[in-house]
Amino acid sequence: MTTTNLLKTYDVRTHGCQMNVHDSERLAGLLETAGYVDLASIPMPDRPEVADVVVFNTCAVRENADNKLYGNLGQLRPAKTRNPEMQIAVGGCMAQKDRDTIVARAPWVDVVFGTHNIGSLPALLDRARHNKRAEVEILESLETFPSTLPTRRDSAYSGWVSISVGCNNTCTFCIVPSLRGKEQDRRPGDILAEVEALVAQGVVEVTLLGQNVNSYGVEFGDRQAFSKLLRACGEIDGLERIRFTSPHPAAFTDDVIDAMAETPTVMPSLHMPLQSGSDRVLKDMRRSYRSTKFLRILDDVRARIPDAAITTDIIVGFPGETEQDFQATLDVVAASRFSSAFTFQYSIRPGTPAATMGDQIPKAVVQERFERLVALQDEISWAENRRIEGREVEVLVAPFEGRKDLETARMSGRARDNRLVHFALPEGLPESERPRPGDAVTVGVTYGAPHHLVADSALRGGAFSVRRTAGGDAWAASQDNPVPGRPAVSLGLPSIGRPQAAFPPAGGCGTASCG
């Protein structure tokens, strides 16, 4: 029997938003701290077909999320039959919503846990193993911020940092508030301490996460707390790129635009969810802004940050949407000049007010409108990308991105405005001089495609330079880890007490001593 045979392996499978991706990093950290090893770290000849513990971190927002979950659970049933000691856990938003039905529909599941108690997973697995029965534990509210838990990050050079959890909005199409709860804000000092800890590990890019980041601070009475947080993050030495997602148009204020424009490390990219261009539909959605305000925000952002790339979310076919309403969406999209858009066909989400509204739109009508919207946005995205041809861009290099990079001999990464860039290397470039993931390259854009940029300047005698970074160093150092490119588990940061105002009345502060 080899040492590999004695290891207990885990496999965390993630569906849904960035919040879930970040939560899965915590779940992986918890399992590794409890003695499990990542299935992907086992060499292929010795790797079992299925891990000893399989965790589904689920989403309830996406269409057919329940069908996808139960389909995946069904595929694992034969493995569970062959190996009764194997354990299956279901967490995330679907678990929070369907707590009473998951084990009934899939009795081979061992653990069900919710969005508020991911830290309980190892104990629930032990309890289920000891008691020989399924363990279901769903908390109704968050007791401990996930940031206090150990983390196994996916990237050596880029990291997620939660600034809040939950949401206070009541959008009629969204089930997130009922599953994630009311917004709770972390103390600024704790957030800055976590960012500084990540930078000390080699992280050069941080994305601040919240269901509605620009309402951050309302809980502790500082309505400019988010703009102050951006400025304070910008003062952290070694942090090169700051991103955030997602804001809400109703709460997006000028002080945030000023902080973005005046903080060089805050990237010129903004995700601003539109959802609909029809004021009547926005009212039915309980989106507390109208199209005029939305467009004014975009004008204000571009006045201060001319090269900002703005992306959005749009729902097509919301109950009661008329052709006139849809045309209003097309008009706003045409005026907004989004660099890209995440477009969705409305589908009923049980438990949301919109699910019981009359005048649900026929699928064929929704599909036809969806295709028109996608065609318009693709045309805009292509035109906007063509405008960048001939410019030099700085790209934060990403790991190998699959077959396309192999076929074209290019590497890939993200420009400062978050556009995907595929760039060529100079012919004959020695391996020692190649950029590493986490390094930055400056290249010239030679072609703007609808969904990415091509930068072959290195093959044409144009711009090509490599800047080594701490992120590239961290990636290189992680190549000897069990899963190359993934950092080792880092411990969580302790947090005690409720959030308190942590920024001075003016000027902000740039150290973790705040709070």
C-alpha positions in Angstrom: 0.0 0.0 0.0 1.5 3.3 -1.0 1.4 6.5 1.0 -1.1 7.9 -1.6 -3.6 5.2 -0.7 -3.6 6.4 2.9 -4.4 10.0 2.0 -8.0 11.2 2.3 -8.8 13.4 -0.7 -11.2 16.2 -1.3 -12.8 17.8 -4.4 -14.7 21.1 -4.1 -16.9 21.8 -7.1 -18.0 25.4 -7.4 -21.1 26.9 -9.2 -22.1 30.5 -9.4 -20.7 33.9 -8.5 -17.4 35.2 -7.2 -18.7 35.0 -3.7 -19.0 31.2 -4.1 -15.5 31.0 -5.7 -14.1 32.8 -2.6 -16.2 30.6 -0.2 -14.8 27.6 -2.0 -11.2 28.8 -1.2 -12.2 28.8 2.4 -13.8 25.3 2.2 -10.6 24.0 0.6 -8.5 25.6 3.4 -10.7 24.1 6.1 -10.5 20.6 4.6 -6.7 20.8 4.2 -6.4 22.0 7.8 -8.4 19.0 8.8 -6.0 16.7 7.0 -7.5 16.1 3.6 -5.5 16.6 0.4 -6.7 18.1 -2.9 -7.6 15.4 -5.4 -5.8 17.4 -8.1 -2.5 17.1 -6.1 -2.4 13.3 -6.5 -0.2 12.2 -9.5 -2.4 11.0 -12.4 -1.3 7.3 -12.2 -2.3 7.2 -8.5 -5.2 9.6 -8.5 -8.6 7.9 -7.6 -11.5 8.5 -10.0 -13.5 10.2 -7.2 -12.3 12.0 -4.0 -13.1 10.7 -0.5 -15.0 13.9 0.1 -16.8 15.7 -2.7 -18.3 19.2 -1.8 -20.8 21.0 -4.1 -20.8 24.7 -3.4 -24.0 25.6 -5.1 -25.8 28.6 -6.7 -29.6 29.2 -6.6 -29.5 32.1 -9.0 -28.6 30.4 -12.2 -31.3 28.8 -14.4 -31.9 25.1 -13.7 -29.6 25.2 -10.7 -31.5 22.5 -9.0 -31.6 20.2 -12.0 -27.8 20.6 -12.3 -27.2 19.8 -8.7 -29.4 16.7 -8.6 -27.9 15.6 -11.9 -24.4 15.8 -10.4 -25.5 14.1 -7.3 -27.0 11.3 -9.4 -23.7 10.8 -11.2 -21.9 10.3 -7.9 -24.4 7.7 -6.6 -22.6 4.7 -8.1 -19.3 5.8 -6.6 -21.0 6.1 -3.2 -22.5 2.6 -3.6 -19.0 1.2 -4.4 -17.4 3.1 -1.5 -19.8 3.8 1.4 -17.0 5.6 3.3 -17.0 8.3 0.6 -18.8 11.4 1.7 -20.8 14.0 -0.3 -21.5 17.5 1.1 -23.8 20.1 -0.4 -23.4 23.8 0.6 -24.0 27.3 -0.7 -27.2 29.0 -1.8 -29.1 25.9 -3.0 -28.4 24.2 0.3 -29.7 27.3 2.2 -32.9 27.3 0.1 -33.6 23.6 -0.2 -32.4 22.4 3.2 -35.4 20.2 3.7 -35.4 18.5 0.3 -31.8 17.7 -0.6 -31.5 14.6 1.6 -35.0 13.5 0.7 -34.3 13.6 -3.0 -30.7 12.4 -2.7 -30.5 10.2 0.5 -26.9 9.3 -0.3 -25.8 12.9 0.6 -23.9 13.0 4.0 -23.9 16.7 4.8 -25.9 19.8 4.0 -24.7 23.2 5.2 -25.7 26.7 4.4 -24.1 30.0 3.4 -23.7 31.2 7.0 -21.8 28.2 8.4 -19.2 27.0 5.9 -16.8 26.8 8.9 -18.8 23.8 10.2 -18.0 21.5 7.3 -15.2 19.4 8.8 -17.1 18.9 12.1 -20.3 17.9 10.1 -18.3 15.4 8.1 -17.0 13.8 11.3 -20.4 13.8 12.9 -22.0 12.2 9.8 -19.3 9.6 9.7 -19.7 8.8 13.4 -23.5 8.8 13.5 -24.0 7.0 10.2 -26.6 9.5 9.0 -26.9 12.7 7.1 -26.1 15.9 9.0 -28.0 19.1 8.1 -27.0 22.4 9.6 -28.4 25.7 8.3 -27.9 28.9 10.2 -30.2 31.8 9.6 -27.6 34.5 10.0 -23.9 34.9 9.8 -22.0 34.4 13.2 -18.4 34.6 11.9 -17.0 36.3 8.8 -15.5 33.7 6.4 -12.3 35.8 6.6 -11.6 34.2 9.9 -11.2 30.8 8.3 -8.1 29.2 6.7 -7.9 29.7 2.9 -6.5 27.7 0.0 -6.4 30.4 -2.7 -6.6 29.5 -6.3 -4.1 32.1 -7.4 -0.6 33.0 -6.1 -0.7 36.5 -7.5 -4.4 37.5 -7.3 -6.9 37.4 -4.4 -10.5 38.0 -3.3 -11.3 40.0 -0.2 -14.8 40.2 1.2 -15.8 43.5 2.6 -19.4 42.6 3.4 -21.8 39.7 3.1 -25.6 39.8 2.5 -27.7 42.4 0.8 -30.4 44.9 1.9 -32.0 45.4 -1.5 -35.3 43.7 -2.4 -35.0 43.2 -6.2 -38.1 41.1 -7.2 -36.0 38.8 -9.4 -33.3 38.0 -6.9 -33.2 35.3 -4.1 -29.8 36.3 -2.8 -31.0 38.4 0.2 -33.1 35.6 1.6 -30.2 33.2 1.3 -27.2 35.4 2.2 -29.2 37.6 4.7 -29.0 41.3 5.5 -25.8 43.1 4.7 -23.1 42.8 7.4 -19.9 44.9 7.0 -16.4 44.0 8.0 -14.4 46.6 9.9 -12.1 48.5 7.6 -9.0 47.7 9.7 -9.7 43.9 9.3 -10.1 44.4 5.5 -6.9 46.3 5.2 -5.1 43.8 7.4 -6.2 41.0 5.1 -5.1 42.9 2.0 -1.7 43.6 3.6 -1.3 39.9 4.5 -2.1 38.9 0.9 0.5 41.4 -0.5 3.1 40.0 1.9 2.4 36.6 0.2 3.1 38.0 -3.2 -0.4 39.1 -4.3 -0.4 42.1 -6.6 -4.1 42.2 -7.5 -7.0 42.2 -5.1 -10.7 42.2 -5.9 -13.0 43.6 -3.1 -16.2 41.6 -2.9 -19.7 42.4 -1.8 -23.3 42.0 -3.0 -23.4 45.8 -3.1 -20.0 47.2 -2.4 -20.9 50.9 -2.5 -23.4 50.5 0.4 -20.5 49.4 2.5 -20.3 51.4 5.7 -24.0 52.0 6.2 -24.0 49.5 9.0 -21.5 51.6 11.0 -22.8 55.0 9.9 -20.2 56.1 7.3 -21.7 56.5 3.9 -18.3 57.3 2.3 -16.6 54.3 3.8 -16.2 52.5 0.5 -14.4 55.4 -1.2 -12.2 55.8 1.8 -11.5 52.0 1.7 -10.4 52.3 -2.0 -8.1 55.1 -1.1 -6.6 53.3 1.9 -6.0 50.1 -0.2 -4.3 52.4 -2.7 -1.7 53.3 -0.1 -0.6 49.7 0.5 2.9 49.3 -0.8 3.2 46.5 -3.3 -0.4 46.3 -4.3 -0.6 47.0 -8.0 -4.2 46.5 -9.0 -7.5 47.0 -7.1 -10.8 45.9 -8.5 -14.3 45.6 -6.9 -17.6 44.0 -7.6 -20.5 44.7 -7.6 -21.9 48.2 -7.1 -25.5 49.2 -7.3 -26.5 52.2 -9.5 -28.8 53.5 -6.8 -26.0 53.9 -4.2 -23.2 54.8 -6.6 -21.9 58.2 -5.5 -19.4 60.9 -6.7 -17.0 60.2 -3.9 -16.5 56.7 -5.3 -15.8 58.0 -8.8 -13.3 60.5 -7.3 -11.5 57.7 -5.4 -11.3 55.6 -8.5 -10.0 58.5 -10.6 -7.5 59.7 -8.0 -6.1 56.3 -6.8 -3.7 54.9 -9.5 -4.0 51.3 -8.4 -7.8 51.3 -8.7 -8.3 49.8 -12.2 -10.2 51.7 -14.9 -12.9 49.0 -15.1 -16.4 49.1 -13.6 -19.2 46.5 -13.5 -22.5 48.4 -13.3 -25.6 46.2 -13.5 -28.3 47.8 -15.6 -30.8 44.9 -15.6 -33.3 46.8 -17.9 -33.4 50.1 -19.8 -37.2 50.4 -19.2 -38.1 52.6 -16.3 -41.4 50.7 -15.9 -39.6 47.4 -15.7 -37.0 48.8 -13.3 -39.8 49.8 -11.1 -41.3 46.3 -11.2 -37.9 44.9 -10.5 -37.6 47.3 -7.4 -34.4 48.7 -8.8 -34.4 52.1 -7.2 -32.9 54.1 -10.1 -34.1 54.9 -13.6 -32.4 54.9 -17.0 -31.5 58.6 -16.9 -29.6 58.2 -13.6 -27.9 55.2 -14.9 -26.6 56.9 -18.0 -25.6 60.0 -16.0 -23.4 57.8 -13.8 -21.7 56.4 -16.9 -21.1 59.9 -18.2 -19.7 61.0 -14.8 -17.3 58.0 -14.7 -16.1 58.6 -18.2 -15.6 62.3 -17.6 -13.2 61.4 -14.8 -11.8 58.1 -16.2 -12.0 58.5 -20.0 -10.6 55.0 -20.8 -12.8 53.1 -18.3 -14.2 49.8 -19.6 -17.8 49.4 -18.2 -19.5 46.1 -18.2 -23.1 45.2 -17.1 -25.8 42.6 -16.4 -29.1 42.6 -18.3 -32.2 40.5 -17.9 -34.4 39.9 -21.0 -38.0 39.0 -20.7 -38.9 40.1 -17.2 -42.6 39.5 -16.5 -44.7 42.1 -18.3 -41.8 43.4 -20.5 -43.4 44.8 -23.7 -41.6 45.3 -27.0 -41.5 49.0 -26.1 -39.8 48.1 -22.8 -37.3 46.0 -24.6 -36.6 48.7 -27.1 -35.8 51.0 -24.2 -33.2 48.5 -23.1 -31.7 48.4 -26.6 -31.6 52.2 -26.6 -29.8 52.4 -23.2 -27.3 49.7 -24.3 -26.6 51.6 -27.5 -26.0 54.8 -25.5 -23.9 53.1 -22.8 -21.3 51.5 -25.1 -20.5 48.7 -22.7 -17.3 46.8 -23.3 -19.2 43.6 -22.6 -22.4 42.5 -21.0 -23.6 39.5 -19.2 -27.1 38.9 -20.7 -29.6 36.5 -19.2 -33.0 35.3 -20.2 -35.5 35.7 -17.3 -36.6 32.4 -15.8 -38.8 31.9 -12.7 -36.9 31.6 -9.4 -39.2 30.1 -6.8 -39.2 32.2 -3.7 -38.9 35.5 -5.5 -41.8 38.0 -5.9 -41.3 38.0 -9.7 -42.1 34.2 -9.7 -45.7 35.0 -9.0 -46.2 37.9 -11.3 -48.6 37.7 -14.1 -47.8 38.1 -17.8 -44.8 35.8 -17.9 -43.2 36.2 -21.3 -43.3 33.2 -23.7 -40.0 31.5 -24.1 -39.9 32.1 -27.9 -40.4 35.8 -27.4 -37.7 36.0 -24.8 -35.3 34.0 -27.0 -35.9 36.3 -30.0 -35.3 39.5 -27.9 -32.2 37.9 -26.3 -30.7 37.2 -29.7 -31.3 40.8 -30.8 -29.7 42.2 -27.6 -26.6 39.9 -27.9 -26.2 40.9 -31.6 -26.3 44.6 -30.6 -23.8 44.2 -27.7 -21.5 42.1 -29.8 -21.4 44.8 -32.4 -20.7 47.4 -29.7 -18.0 45.3 -28.0 -16.3 44.7 -31.3 -16.3 48.4 -32.2 -15.0 49.4 -28.8 -12.2 46.8 -29.0 -11.2 48.0 -32.5 -10.8 51.5 -31.0 -7.9 50.1 -28.9 -5.9 48.9 -31.9 -2.5 50.5 -32.0 -2.4 51.3 -28.3 0.0 49.9 -25.8 -1.5 48.1 -22.9 -0.1 46.6 -19.7 -1.2 43.0 -19.2 -1.1 41.0 -16.0 -0.1 37.6 -17.2 -2.4 34.7 -16.4 -1.6 30.9 -16.4 -2.0 28.8 -19.5 -5.5 29.2 -20.8 -5.9 26.0 -22.9 -5.8 24.9 -26.5 -6.1 28.3 -28.1 -2.8 29.5 -26.5 -1.1 26.3 -27.6 -2.3 26.6 -31.2 -1.4 30.3 -31.5 1.8 30.2 -29.4 0.4 33.2 -27.5 0.0 33.9 -23.8 -2.9 35.6 -22.1 -3.8 38.0 -19.4 -5.9 41.0 -18.4 -5.3 44.6 -19.3 -5.8 47.2 -16.6 -9.4 47.8 -17.9 -9.9 44.0 -17.4 -10.1 43.2 -21.2 -8.8 39.8 -22.1 -5.6 40.1 -24.1 -3.8 37.3 -26.1 -0.3 38.4 -26.8 2.6 36.9 -28.8 6.2 36.5 -27.6 9.2 37.5 -29.6 10.6 34.7 -31.7 13.4 32.9 -30.1 12.8 34.4 -26.6 14.8 32.3 -24.1 12.7 30.5 -21.5 14.5 32.5 -18.8 13.1 35.7 -20.2 9.5 34.6 -20.7 6.9 36.3 -18.5 5.5 34.3 -15.7 1.9 34.3 -14.5 1.7 37.3 -12.2 4.3 39.3 -14.2 3.3 42.4 -16.2 4.0 42.8 -19.9 3.6 45.9 -22.1 2.4 45.0 -25.6 0.8 46.8 -28.6 -2.7 45.8 -29.6 -2.8 44.7 -33.2 -6.4 43.5 -33.5 -9.6 44.1 -31.5 -11.8 41.0 -31.7 -15.4 41.0 -30.4 -14.5 39.4 -27.0 -10.8 39.9 -26.6 -7.7 41.8 -27.9 -4.8 40.4 -29.9 -1.4 41.9 -29.3 1.2 40.5 -31.8 3.4 43.6 -31.6 6.4 41.4 -30.5 6.3 39.7 -34.0 6.2 43.0 -35.8 9.1 44.9 -34.2 6.7 46.7 -31.9 6.3 47.0 -28.2 7.2 44.1 -25.9 8.6 44.4 -22.4 8.4 42.3 -19.3 8.3 43.6 -15.8 9.0 41.0 -13.1 6.7 41.3 -10.1 6.2 39.9 -6.6 3.2 38.1 -8.1 5.4 36.3 -10.7 7.8 35.4 -7.9 5.0 34.0 -5.8 3.7 32.0 -8.8 7.3 30.6 -9.5 7.7 29.7 -5.8 4.4 27.8 -5.9 5.5 25.4 -8.7 6.8 22.9 -6.1 3.5 22.9 -4.2 1.2 19.8 -4.4 -0.9 21.7 -7.0 1.5 23.8 -9.0 0.5 27.5 -9.1 -1.7 27.3 -6.0 -0.4 28.7 -2.7 -0.3 26.8 0.5 -3.1 27.2 3.0 -3.1 30.5 4.9 -4.7 31.1 8.2 -7.7 33.4 8.6 -7.6 36.7 10.3 -9.3 37.0 13.7 -12.2 39.4 14.0 -13.9 40.4 17.3 -16.9 42.6 17.8 -19.2 44.5 15.6 -17.9 46.9 12.9 -17.0 50.4 14.1 -16.2 53.6 12.2 -12.6 53.2 11.4 -11.7 56.1 9.0 -11.0 59.6 10.3 -13.5 62.3 9.2 -11.2 63.4 6.4 -8.2 62.2 4.6 -8.6 58.5 5.3 -5.8 56.3 6.5 -3.7 53.7 4.7 -2.7 51.2 7.3 -4.2 48.2 9.0 -4.2 50.2 12.2 -7.5 51.7 11.1 -10.4 50.1 13.0 
